[in-house]
Amino acid sequence: MSNLDNKNKNKNILVENIIVFFLFTVFLVFKSLKTLSKIFTYGIIKKEILTTKSNLGVDIKIKIK
């Protein structure tokens, strides 16, 4: 019986590790996609136009920590 219990515990630990790894991976992918979307939308929406003839612009983001 002890051998069967050890096998079941090992399987349970493996399944728990896979679930934690999957959730952590999903969280990281979501966070990175959110960051990428902020970068691209900031550049498109917040364009400061320098001249009206050439339509040149810059994006300035100041972070103070």
C-alpha positions, 0 to 999 in steps of 0.5 A: 500500500505504501508504494501505491500511496507514494506513486499517487503523491508523486502524480499529485505533485506533478499535476500541481506543478503543471497547473502552477506553471501554466497559470504563471505562464498565462499571467506573464503572457497577459502582462507582456501583451498589456505592456506592448499594447500600451506602448503602441497605443501611446505612440499612436494616440499621444502624438505631439505635432511639431509642424503642420507642413511636415506632420512630424511628431514626437512622443515623450513619456516622463517617469519619476520614481 
